[in-house]
Amino acid sequence: MIEFSYQPATRLSDAEREAALVDPGFGKVFTDHMVSISWSREEGWHDAKVMPYGPISMDPAASVLHYGQEIFEGIKAYRHPNGDIVTFRPEANARRLNESAARLALPELPEELFVRAIEELVRVDEQWVPKNEDQSLYLRPFMISDESFLGVRAAEKARFLVIASPAGPYFTGGVKPVSIWLSTDLARAGRGGTGAAKCGGNYAASLLPTRVAQQNGCAQVLFTDTATEDQIDELGGMNLFLVRNDGSLITPALNGNILDGITRRSLIQLAKDRGLTVDEREVTVSEWREGAANGTITESFACGTAAVITPIGALKSEAGTIVDFGDAAPGALTMSLREELTGIQFGTVADPHNWVHQIVAANGATA
Ligand SMILES: *Cc1c(COP(=O)(O)O)cnc(C)c1O
């Protein structure tokens, strides 16, 4: 068992922290500490520490800066009404990090070390977990290759870090449907590529089409396969669901290009718990367009840890509006699944699958 060393940070004062927590937005404010664990081929994982949040130094020849060997995760800590601080399915993030690591030729991190790292950071920066409704502490675990070497091969040295950032509600003033943009000529992933890995490179590939989307008044990009430009994969950072008029759901099957979202998996389970049918299969833009036009597809939403569920009001492309739900968005099932999942996370709805993982107990003891 690796021991964590502790280098205390100079903390913000209570007043400064409270001010930072009033309207933190997303990914702008960071807590006092971070976690770092090093890896080398000879030593394995070592030098685990909780240390002051701050710049990391590395050699300009560090391979991540040249060849992009980087993977990450996104997970939140929530404060329950009884004062407990919890996180959600951390072992699923630990497993997924290792799947990403395998694809990017990075070392695997023992799952219990991933969970420990999150627990250590949340405990030391416990006061940063927001008390306001709908706010949470977003945790960003990530791994980079930091070996100084310009040769092109998998790095022999790596570093795993966790930083934390208080996050306000994704939607201020109520959940609003967004428009999304169909990207045809630009892709984020292709057959045999890294689409199923949570790596920075996939995001780099999505930024130009995302800018095009924003220039067209859309919040995010919908990616299809590159061959037919019709088969739907997912959005740049969220999975997609369609709802049919019989209450069943459709979501693209994991096909090697799609990120296996934990929100996606959780929603599939919650829908099945309600007795609803969830079809994980190939879905096309044509099916969505025709279904929305003839009334068989009545709702659509995107899902991921940051925004949980984002209702989709319209799908647009260079050719014009493909789908427009108008006043019918957000749909009723979309919103009720959203309420159920956020209720489990925030401790106001029962947790039948034991997804919630306690980190700090209200009585001050650590779990
Ligand atoms: C992280 C991510 C998701 C959502 O995954 P969650 O585990 O639900 O947060 C979906 N698509 C992509 C490309 C992602 O990187």
The ligand as an SDF file (V2000), in Angstrom:
LIG
                    3D

 15 15  0  0  0  0  0  0  0  0999 V2000
  -16.2460   12.1970  -20.5730 C   0  0  0  0  0  0  0  0  0  0  0  0
  -16.9490   12.0230  -21.8590 C   0  0  0  0  0  0  0  0  0  0  0  0
  -18.3040   11.6500  -21.9320 C   0  0  0  0  0  0  0  0  0  0  0  0
  -19.1880   11.5050  -20.7060 C   0  0  0  0  0  0  0  0  0  0  0  0
  -18.7230   10.5550  -19.8080 O   0  0  0  0  0  0  0  0  0  0  0  0
  -19.2510   10.5910  -18.2990 P   0  0  0  0  0  0  0  0  0  0  0  0
  -18.5570    9.4450  -17.6530 O   0  0  0  0  0  0  0  0  0  0  0  0
  -20.7040   10.4090  -18.3440 O   0  0  0  0  0  0  0  0  0  0  0  0
  -18.8540   11.9130  -17.7460 O   0  0  0  0  0  0  0  0  0  0  0  0
  -18.8670   11.4430  -23.1790 C   0  0  0  0  0  0  0  0  0  0  0  0
  -18.1440   11.6030  -24.2960 N   0  0  0  0  0  0  0  0  0  0  0  0
  -16.8520   11.9700  -24.2740 C   0  0  0  0  0  0  0  0  0  0  0  0
  -16.1090   12.1220  -25.5480 C   0  0  0  0  0  0  0  0  0  0  0  0
  -16.2110   12.1860  -23.0580 C   0  0  0  0  0  0  0  0  0  0  0  0
  -14.9330   12.5550  -23.0430 O   0  0  0  0  0  0  0  0  0  0  0  0
  1  2  1  0
  2  3  1  0
  2 14  2  0
  3  4  1  0
  3 10  2  0
  4  5  1  0
  5  6  1  0
  6  7  2  0
  6  8  1  0
  6  9  1  0
 10 11  1  0
 11 12  2  0
 12 13  1  0
 12 14  1  0
 14 15  1  0
M  END
$$$$
